[in-house]
Amino acid sequence: MTNISIHSEWNNQLHVDGYAVFVPQDEKEIAQSISFLHHDESATLVAEMKHEKFNGKQGEVFSFPLWMSQPARRIIIIGLGPQKDITDEVLRKAGAIATRVAGKTGVGTLAFRATAYLPKNETAKDVVSDIVEGILLSQYSFKKYQSEDENSAVSLKNALICHTNKREFAGVEQAAQLGALYVNGALHAADLVNEPSSHITPKVLVRHAQEIASKNDSISCTVLDKKELEKRGFGCILGVARGSDEPPYLIHVTYTPKVRTKKKVFLVGKGITFDSGGISIKPADSMENMKMDMAGGAAVLGVFSQIAALAPKVEVHGIIAACENMPSGNAVKPGDVLTAYNKKTVEVLNTDAEGRLVLADACAYAVDQKADMIIDLATLTGACIVALGPDIAGLFGTDQRVVDKIKNASDDAGEKMWQLPLEQSYEKLMKSDIADFRNISSARGVGGGAITGALFIKNFVGDTPWAHIDIAGPAWANEQKEYTEKGATGFGVRTLLRFLKEL
C-alpha cells in the first residue's frame, strides 16, 4: 500500500517524482496554482493547457513532463469543476485520479497540494482524510490468483500531503491516519468478498473474527456452532444451512470501550458465503458472483478490524449469520415452515429469499442481547438494484434520527445511500396463511421487493431503533470507477466507522 506522509513545504524543490495539483474551473486560479514552478515552466504549462483546451472541469486531467524543476519530472493537474461545487467526494476522486495517472506514467513519489481549494466551511483536516482515502482506495486490486503482469501499471509508492500551515499540522496528520484507517477497514472487507467461496466458508469467517479479537484486548468473540444454534432455537439460520455440507455459525464480536457506557450498538451482517438460491435455484449467470452474498458480514468484520484504533465511546457488537444456501436432499423446500429465534414462524415460499431469514434470527438475537440500536447490512434484494441502480444502497429505518446519522456518514464517505419507505400498507403482503409470515411478498411481479424485504426483517427487531441497509448493488462493482476496481468494494465500512466515531 502507498506510504502516506505529511510535509510542511510546497515548492519546486521537493524530492519527488511528480506533483499533483487540484484546480477549480477558473483560468486565473489555474495559473495561480502552478505559480510555484519556474516562471518559464509555468508559462509553458499555461500555453499547453490552452492548446489542449483544459479548463478544470471536474475529473479533467492534464499530465505534463517538467524539465526545469528538477528533481521532479511530471505535473498532474486534476480539475475540480466550479469552486461552489467542490465537495469532499470531488477531492476524494481527484486524489484517486491523480494516483492512477501517476501509476501509468511511472511516478513513484507524488506530492499533493491537497488543501488549496476546500469545500465551503471546511478546513484542511476536514478533507485530508478524504484525499487519503482516494489515494489508497485507487491502489487496491485483488490479483491473488493471477500470474504477475509485467505490463501492469506501477503502484504509487509514496504520497506527500503538503500543508504549509504549521498550526494545523497535527490535525492534518491525524486526518491522514483516519483516512488510512477507513480504507484499511474497507479493504479488509473487500478481500474477504473477493475470495472464492471455496476459500471463505462460514468456518473461515469464524477464524477471521477470532483473529481480529485475538489482536485487541478491547474485542472479544463468541461463536455459536450448529449444536448451540439448535439448542437455542435459531430455526431460520439452520433452515437455510440445511442443504449445505458446511455447518452454520452465529459469530458475535464485541468491542468494549475504555470509558464506561451503557449504550449498545449492534451491527448485523448477512454472511451467506455462497448463495445458489437453494431449491429455488438461480440461473447460472446470476450465480457466478454469489460469493459476494456475505458482503454484509464482511463489512461488519471490516469495521471490527479497525474499531480498536478508532476507539468509539459506545459498546459495539457485531453479529454475523454465516452459512451457505445450497440445494440438496436435505435442503429447505418451498412451502416449509421455520421457527425463528423469537418463536415467530415463517413460511418459506422462495428459498432464494434466504438473507432475510438469517437476518431475522440474528436481529432477534440482538434484541435478546438488549441492543439499544440495530443496524443491519445485507446484499438483500435485486429489487433494490432495479430501484436505485448499481451504485446506491437502499436505506430503511424505524428511527429517523438513526437514519439521518447514517445518511450523513454515508454522504461524508461518498458511499451513496437513499432512504426508502417502510410502507405500512405493504405489511399485509408478508402475512402467511399457515404461519406468522411468508418470506416473499404475496403480490408477485408488482415490484416493491426491497421494501417488502425490509418489512420482513422489521418483524424481528421489536421496538429497538433499527436501520436496514440493502447493499446489493454497491457491494460489487462491474467496472472500474475513480477509486474502486472491478469486484468487491467494501461498501458500508467507511460509513459505519464514521457513524460510530460520531456517537
Secondary structure, 3 states (H helix, E strand, C coil): CCEEEEECCCCCCCCCCEEEEEECCCHHHHHHHCCCCCHHHHHHHHHHHHHCCCCCCCCCEEEEECCCCCCCCEEEEEECCCHHHCCHHHHHHHHHHHHHHHHHCCCCEEEEECCCCCCCCCCHHHHHHHHHHHHHHCCCCCCCCCCCCCCCCCCCCEEEEECCCHHHHHHHHHHHHHHHHHHHHHHHHHHHHHCCCCCCCHHHHHHHHHHHHHCCCCEEEEEECHHHHHHHCCHHHHHHHCCCCCCCEEEEEEECCCCCCCCEEEEEEEEEEEECCCCCCCCHHHCCCHHHHHHHHHHHHHHHHHHHHHCCCCEEEEEEEEEEECCCCCCCCCCEEEECCCCCEEEECCCCCCHHHHHHHHHHHHHHCCCCEEEEEECCCHHHHHHHCCCCEEEEECCHHHHHHHHHHHHHHCCCEEECCCCHHHHHHHCCCCCCEECCCCCCCCCCHHHHHHHHHHCCCCCCCEEEEECCCCCEECCCCCCCCCEECCCCHHHHHHHHHCC
